[in-house]
Amino acid sequence: MASLNKVFLIGNLTRDPERRTLPSGQTVTDLGLAVHRRFRTQAGDDREETNFLNVSLFGKQAETAARYLRKGRSVFIEGRLKYDVWKSKDGQNRSRISIVAERFQFLGGERSGPSGEMGDAPERFSGRRDTPREPAAAGDEQVPIEDEPAEPEAGDSDDLPF
C-alpha cells in the first residue's frame, strides 16, 4: 500500500525559536508557526482561518533557525507530520500533531534590503548537505545556500528569448 507524509507550509513565527540540545548532543529548535487561509463561503462571505502549528528542526538547520529567525518572520517549511501521544499529569490521554521540518527557507522580512537579503542572514537555506561552500574565516559559521544563476556573458543579450 502506498503512503506519503509530506507538508509544505508558509507562515509567520508566533514566538522566538527555542533551541535546546538533546542528551545525544543533537541540536533541536522548536518554532511556533501561524498559517493563514482565506476563503469565500457559499454565501459569498470572505472568511479567514488561522492554524497554529509546532515545528521542530534538527541539526545544522536547528542551529541556523535559532540564530536568524525571530517572532513575526515569514518562513517556508517542508517536512512531515508527527503524531505525539502522552498522559497528562492528571492521567488524561493527550495527543497532538506537529511538524518535523526536513528543510526550511527564509522569506522576506522587515529588515530585508533592496535585494531581499537579511544583513548577515542567508535568504535561502535548503538544508542540503551537498551544496558547495566557500572557505570560511576562522570562527565563521558556514550556511549552505542555493546557487545563484550565472550572469550572462558580454554579447549574449541578443540571445534573450524575450
N, C-alpha and C positions, 0 to 999 in steps of 0.2 A: 504494500500500500504506500503510495506517495505521500510525502509530508513536507511542509515548508514553514519555517518560523522566521520571518523577516519583517522588520518595520522600518519605515523611513519617516522621520518627523522633523518639522521645522517649528521652532517655538522660541520663547524667551525664558531665561532663567528666573526663577522665583526667589532665589536666595544665592548667596555666595557659595562656591563649591566647598565641600567638606572633605579634606584629604586625610587619609589615615594609612597606616602600614599594618598589614596582616602579620601574624607570627612567623609566616614563611618568608617575610621580607618584601613581599609584593605590595606595591602602592595601589590604593583604591581611592577614587574620588567619587563622591555622591553628589548628584545635581538634582535640583527640583526644576521641572520643565512645565511651562504652561503652553498648551497647544489650542489654538482657536479654530472654530469652524463657523462660517457664516452660511446661512441658507435661507430659502424662502419657503414658507409653509404653503399648503394647497390653497389656503385662504388669501395668499398674496402678502402676508406679513413677513418682514425681514426679521430674522432671529439670529442670535449668536450663542454658541455654547463653548465653554472652556473646559478642557480636561487637564488635570494636574497629575503629572507623572514623576516617578522616581527613576533616575537613570544612574547606572554605575559604570565607571570606566576603570580599566586596569592597566598596569604597567606604565610605559612611556606616555601613552595618551592621558593617563590619570595625572601624571606629573605636569604635562603641558596644560591641561584643563585647569588644574589648581593654580598654576602660575598666571595664566592670561584671562580666564573667564571671571566675570563678576555679575552680580544680580542685574537683571534687565537686558543682558546681552543676548542677541539672536544667535542661534546655533542650529546647524543641521546635524541630525543624529541618524546613523544607520546601525541597526542592531537586531536583537531578538528579544522575544518576550520570555519572562521567567516567572513562574508561579511559586510563591512562597506560602507555606502553611506553618503555623505555630500556635501554642497555647498561651493566652494572656495570663497575667498574674492572678486573675480571679477564676482561672480554669476554663475560660471560653475559648472555643476554636476560632482562630483568626486566619485570614488569608488576604493576599493582595497580588496583583500583577505588577511587575516592574520591568524595566528595560535594561538589558546588558548591552552597552554600546560596543560595536565592533570597530566603528570609525566615526569621527566627527569632523565638522568643518565650521570654521568661524564664518559668520555672516556680518554684513555691515553693522556698524555701531556708531554711537555718538562721537567717539574720539577719532573716527576714521578720517583720513586726509583725502585730498582730491583723487588719489588713485585707489582709494578704498583700503589703504594699508593702515594698520593699527600701531603706530610707533615701532617698538621693537617686537611686537607680536606678529606671528605669521598669519596671513589672511586665510590660508588653506592648510589643513592638516589631514592627510588621508590615513595616517597610521600605518602605511605600507612600510615594511622594513627594507624593501629592495630599492627604495628611492635613492638616487645618488646624492651624496652630501659633499659640500666643500669643506676643506680642512678648517678647523676652528682654533681660535687662540686658546691658550691655557685658561681653563675655568669657564669658557663659554659653553652654554648648553646648545646642542645641535638638535634642530627640529626638522624632520623631513617635510618638504613642501613639494607640490606638484611642479613639473617643469613648465616654464613659460614658453609660449610659442616663439619660434625663431623670427628675428627681424628679417624682412625681405632684403635681398642684396640690391645694390645700386643697379638701376636699369631694369628691374623686374616689375616696375609699376605699370608697364604696358600690358603685362600678362594677367592683370587682375580680372576676374570674371564679372565684375560689375562696373 
